[in-house]
Amino acid sequence: MLLLSLPFLSYGQDENGKLSIAPENKTIAEILDEIEQKTDYRFYYAEQWLDTTAVSKRYNSVSVAEILEDIFKDTDINFFIS
């Protein structure tokens, strides 16, 4: 289970709460770190839960939930946003 907290909109998101990132050959942990750097989201997880497969994809003006749904779609990881 991945835990996530969301206090406020920040500079990495547009006025609609959407985020744009383009990870290239990054692990899921690196993508989560990037989201944390660009937003006020914080992720809590054990490193061993995450796959080390590299992800390369462009996310343009999408919600953080959409990004998480995509990167976890073929895994057993569940998440919730509070």
Buried (B, 14 or more C-beta within 10 A) or exposed (E): EBEBEBEEBEEBBEEEBBBBBEBEEBBBBBBBEBBBEBBBBEBEBEEEEBBEEEBEEEBEEBBBBEBBEBBBEEEEBEBEEE
